[in-house]
Amino acid sequence: MRRPAFIVLAVAFAFANASVTSTASTESPDALTSRITHDLPGLRAHGIAMIAPEADGAVVLHVTGDVNTARRDLTARYGERVRVVPGQAFRPLAGPPCLAQRTHCGPVMRGGLELIGDTLVTCTSGVEARLNRNGEIGVITAGHCFRNGQVVTHGGMLLGPAGPSTFSGGVDGAFVTHSLGAPTFLPSNWVYYSGSDREHAITAVQSMAAEKVGQSVCRTGRTTSLQCGTITSVNATIVIGAVTLTNQRVVNVCALPGDSGGPFLSGGTFRGIVSAGNYVGSGSSASCHGTPFTTYSPAERIQSVLGVTVLTSSPLF
């Protein structure tokens, strides 16, 4: 079978991920809670204010809409372990939380969100950083996604122009400012990690010297969400069309079009930016390779080449 070349993980259009409902009776309360949380965009009519796993194995849903209708619909969808009760809407105590989706998550900017360029290339935000030369705040993503001067948006709202941006040598990285003029987005050290963890804090940057084969890492992105695996190489050369990237890290996880630019993490430690992978197919028909690999440019080198400092604390929260 013909072996696929490494392909950059930008996508020129967005496509929806289907929601799959499991009926497994062995599903834990935490897993059921995560599944309902993932489904929240399609459950807005019920006004779910809180999803809480209980010690007796039930998952309690607090709803602000009609309780009888919600009880009938939600029990039919998720089973008898769901307990529907009347509730009140919750209000944020600090920074406003984003909606339960990666495509509209303002006003607090973070990694793991969908970014769209003025050429309709779609990628993922990595982590927030500060440009060393003038203190501008912005987000790091992949350089092959957005070249210098390209305008980038999230959720239909302007972030700003990309730059500096590079896609050569040892770095596939770009900085997209969002601190010019009246800020549309507020800075944070958060990453949209998963559907139930959208304020995952970055507290450190990984040293290149400390990276080893066999270490566990995770990546998150707008297409395939959270994926975890292990490092299989810390000094790989990756050829992507006419571009050769050196000293790249390789991880045995899948990533698909649109995941480019997303962060690789270990807990709260930023490891690098998703660059390329060996998926099969293209566009909306792309799928994971049987032996998947994803590459990333290391965090320390990205900081050095772009001239930025990753935010490891939140300026406002």
N, C-alpha and C positions, 0 to 999 in steps of 0.2 A: 504494500500500500504506500502511496506517495506521502512522504513526511512533510508536514506543513512548515513553512518558514515562520520565524518570529514576526509578529504583526503588531504594530502600535495599536493601542486600545482606545482610540478616539472613535466616535461614531457620528455620522453626519445627520442623524435623525434619532428621535426618541421613540421607544416602543414600550407598551405596558407589560408588566409581569403578571401572569395569571395567579390568582390566589387559590391555593389548594386546601380544602378543608379535610382534616383527618378525623376519623371516627374511632381511633384506637382507644380502647377502654383503659389501657395502661398509661395513657398520657398523664404526666404529673401536673399538679396545679400550676406550677411555674411555667411549664411548657404550654398549657392551655391559655394561661394569661398572656404569654408572648404571642400566641397565635391570634387571639382576639385583638391584641394591640396592633398586630400587623394588619388586621382587617378593618381597623377603625375608619379609614376613608370611606368605606362602603356602608358603614353603620351610623352615619351622622344623623339620620332621621330619628334615631332613638335617643339622642342626646346623652351618650355615655360619658359620665363625669369621672368615674373611677372603676378600675378593674383590680380586685384584691383577692389573691389566693388565701384561703383560710386553713386552719390547722386540721379541720375535719375532712379535707380533700375537696371541698367545694370552692368555686370561684364566684365571688360576689360582684355583680355589676350594678353600680349606682347609676340610674338613668334619670334624666330631667324631662323626658317625654312621657307618653302614655305608658304606664307600667304594664297594663294587661297586654297591650299589643307587643311591647318589647319582650315580655315574658314568653309569649307564644312564639314569636319569631326567633328569639335567641336560644330558647330551649330546643326548638326544632333544628337549629343549625349546629349547636355545640353540645347538646345532650343534657341529661337531667342534673349533672353536676354544676350547671350554671344556676345561680340564685340571683334573681332580679329584684332589686329593691328601689324605692324612690330616693332620689338624691338631689343635691344642689350643685350648681356649677362651681368649680374651683377657680381661684384667681392666683396669678403668679405672685411669689414673694420676693423674687429677684428679677433677673432678666426674663423677658417673655419667652416661654418655650416655643419651639417651632411646631408646625403641624406634623402629623404622623406620616410625613412623606418627605422624600429627599428633593423634590422638585420645587417646593414652596416652603422655605424654612427661615424666613426673616423674623424680626429685624436683626437678631444676633447671628453674625457670621460664624461659621465653623467648618471643619473638614468633613468630607464624606457627602457633600451636596452636589447636585447637578449644576454645571456651569455650561453656558452656551455662548459661543463666539459669534461675531458678526458674519462669519461665513457658514453659520449653522453647525459647526463642529461642536459636539457635545462631549464633555469630559466630567471629571469629578474634582472637587476642591480637596486639597491636602491638609495643610495646617495653616494657622494664622502666623504672621511674622511681621517684623519691623524692618524697613529698609534702613540700613546703617547710615547712609550718607545724609539723609534728611528727616528720618523718623517717621516717614509715611507708614501707615498700617495697610496690610493687604494679605492675600492668601497665596500660598505656594501651590502650584499644580504642575502639570507636565509641559515641557517646552515645545514638544511636537504638537500640542493642542493649540496653543496661542502664541504667535510670534510677536515680536516687539511692535507696540502700537495698536494691536488688535483690541477692539472693544469687547468686553465680556459682561454677560448678564447672568442673574440668577432669579428664577421665578418672575421673569419679565421686568426686573428692576436692575438698573445699571450698577455695576461694581466700579468699573473704570477700565483704563487701558492696561494691557500687559506690557511688562518691561521692568527690569531686564528679563530676557528669555534666551535659553540656549538649548540646542539639541545636537550635541556633538561631544567628542572626547569622553569624559567620565560622567557627564551630567545631562539628564533630560529633565529640565526644570524651568519654571517661569514664575514670576511674581506679578500678581494682579492687584493693583492698589484699589482701595475703596475709602480712602481718607481725603480725597480731593473735594473741596467745597463743602456744602452741607451733607453730612454723611447719611447715606441711605441705610448702611449696615453698621452695627456696633461690633467692636472687636472682642474676641474671647479666646481662651486656650482650649476650646471644646472641639470634639469630633462627634459627628453623628455616627455612632458605632454600630448600633442595631436599632430595630424598631422600638425596643423598650429602654434603650440607653442612648439618648440623644445629647447628653451633656457629659460625655466621657472626656475627662480632663487630661491634657498633655502637661506633664510635669518635668520632663527631661528629654534630652536629645542623645541618641545612641552614639557612642564613640566608635569610629571605624575599626580601631585596633581591637575592640572587645567583641566584634562580630565573628562568630564561628559557625562552621557547618554543623548541622544538627540542632541548632537553636530553634525554639518555637516562635513563630511570628503570625500575626493576623493582618489582613487587609480588608478595607471596607470601601464600597463604591456604589454608584447610582444604579448599576445594572444587576450585579450579583450580590449586593449587600455584603454581609460579613463572611469571610472565608479564612480559615486558619490552616497552617501547615508547618513545615520545617525547611530551614535553609539547606540547599544542596550544593551551593557554590558561593564563595565570597569574592571571586576574582574572575568572572566570566566576561568574555567579549561577545557582544550581540550585534549581529548585522541586520539592519532594518532598511531594506532598499539600498540607497546610496550612503546611508549613515552607519558608522560603526561606533558603538558605545563600549568603552572598556571599564574594567573594574566594577562590573555590575553584580548585584546579588541575585541569586536565582532561588525561587521557593516553589515547592510542589503543590501549588494551589491553582485553581482556575480563575481567570478574569476574562471578561468579554468586552466588546465595544462599548465605550462610555465609561469604563472603569479607570481609564488613564488619568493620572494626576492624583488619585486617591492615596491616602496614607497607609503605609505599613507601620504597625505598632507592636510593642510588647508591653501589655498593661498600659501605663501612662507614658511610656517612652516612645518617642517618635523615631522610627528606623529609616524611613525613606519614602520615595514617591513612585507609585506604580508607573511602569513605562511600557512594557511589551509582554506578549504571551503567545502561546502556540495553539490558540483555539481553531476550530474548523468551521467552515461555512463563512457567511458574511452577512452584515446588516441584521435584520430581524430573524434570520435563519441561523445565526451564529450559535455554536454550542461548544461545550467544554470538550477538550481533547481527552482521549482515554488515559493518557499520561500527561496531565497538565503541568505547565510551568509558567510562572510569572516572574518578571524581572523588576528590580527597582534600583534607582540611583541612591547611594547612601546619604543619610541626612547631613553629616558633617561636611561632605563635599558640596552638597547643594547650598548650604549656608555660605560656604567660602566663595564659590563661583558666582552666586547671585548677589553676594554682599548683603545678606539679611541675617536677622536673629530670630529664631522661632520663639513664639510666646509660650512660656512655661508657667505663667500665672495670668489670671484674667484682669485686664486693666480696670474693669468696671464692676465686676461681681465678686 
